[in-house]
Amino acid sequence: MNNPVGWFEIYVQEMDRAKAFYQTVFDVELTKLESPGLEMWAFPMQPDGYGAPGSLVKMPGFASGDNSVLIYFSCADCGVQATLAANSGGRIHKEKMSIGQYGHIALIVDTEGNMIGLHSMQ
């Protein structure tokens, strides 16, 4: 059985700023995807790995922030990524907190106004 989320997109206004933020916070290199009318940069994808692939997207007429979708990124220690986010132009909305047997979460806001979740078991 597959994971319920098959893809995610994070809409942005300033692609260079957003790319720098996500690449720094998660220590990844985003890859340009060719798509007519859109600027898309994908997160690293492992076809046989766990989790959902996705990308940053810049589309004329589609604003970032204030959306109702919350994506959680898996981390070794979500407190570390929260600090990196704050140091990279974002902000911490909710500091690292325990969610009992399910580990810990933190909520951050990226440079484009999108809130994302961070999850770790420690």
C-alpha positions in Angstrom: 0.0 0.0 0.0 1.3 3.5 -0.9 1.6 6.5 1.4 -1.6 8.7 1.1 0.3 11.7 -0.1 1.7 11.3 -3.6 3.1 14.8 -4.3 3.2 18.2 -2.8 3.7 21.7 -4.1 4.7 24.8 -2.1 3.8 28.0 -4.0 6.2 30.8 -3.8 6.6 34.5 -4.9 10.4 34.8 -5.0 11.9 31.5 -6.3 15.6 32.3 -5.6 14.8 33.3 -2.0 12.6 30.2 -1.5 15.2 27.8 -3.0 17.9 29.2 -0.7 15.7 28.8 2.3 14.7 25.2 1.7 18.2 24.1 0.5 19.7 25.6 3.6 17.2 24.3 6.2 17.1 20.7 4.8 20.6 20.5 3.4 19.4 19.4 -0.1 19.9 20.5 -3.7 16.6 21.3 -5.6 16.4 20.3 -9.3 14.7 22.3 -12.0 11.7 20.6 -13.5 10.6 21.6 -17.0 6.9 22.7 -17.1 5.3 25.1 -19.5 4.1 28.3 -17.8 5.5 27.3 -14.3 8.8 27.6 -12.6 9.3 24.4 -10.6 12.2 23.1 -8.5 11.9 19.6 -7.1 13.1 18.2 -3.8 15.3 15.1 -4.1 13.2 12.1 -5.0 13.8 8.4 -4.3 11.4 6.3 -6.4 11.5 3.4 -4.0 11.8 5.4 -0.8 9.3 6.3 1.8 7.5 9.7 1.8 6.2 11.9 -0.9 8.1 13.8 -3.6 7.3 17.5 -4.3 8.5 20.9 -5.5 8.5 24.6 -5.1 6.2 26.2 -7.7 6.0 29.8 -9.0 2.8 30.3 -11.1 1.5 33.7 -12.2 -1.8 34.5 -10.3 -1.3 31.9 -7.6 -0.1 33.5 -4.3 1.9 31.8 -1.5 0.9 31.7 2.1 -2.5 31.6 3.8 -3.3 28.2 2.4 -4.9 25.3 4.3 -2.3 22.6 3.5 0.3 21.8 6.0 3.2 19.6 4.9 5.4 17.9 7.5 9.1 17.3 6.7 10.8 14.4 8.5 14.0 15.4 10.4 16.5 13.7 12.7 15.8 16.5 15.3 13.1 19.0 14.3 14.5 21.6 16.7 17.7 21.8 14.6 15.7 22.5 11.4 13.5 25.1 13.2 16.6 27.0 14.3 18.0 26.8 10.8 14.7 28.1 9.4 14.8 31.1 11.8 18.5 31.8 10.8 17.6 31.6 7.1 14.9 34.3 6.8 11.9 32.3 8.1 10.5 32.2 11.6 9.4 29.7 14.2 5.7 29.6 14.7 5.7 26.9 17.3 8.9 25.7 19.0 9.7 22.0 19.2 7.1 20.2 21.3 6.4 16.6 22.3 3.5 14.8 20.7 3.9 11.8 23.0 4.7 8.4 21.5 4.7 10.0 18.1 7.8 12.1 18.7 8.1 15.8 18.3 7.0 18.6 16.0 7.8 22.2 15.3 6.0 24.7 13.0 7.9 27.2 11.0 7.0 29.9 8.4 9.2 30.0 5.3 10.4 33.1 3.5 7.2 33.1 1.3 4.7 33.1 4.2 3.9 29.3 4.0 3.7 27.4 7.3 5.3 24.0 7.2 5.6 21.3 9.9 8.8 19.5 11.0 8.6 16.1 12.6 11.2 14.0 14.4 11.2 11.1 16.8 13.7 12.8 19.1 
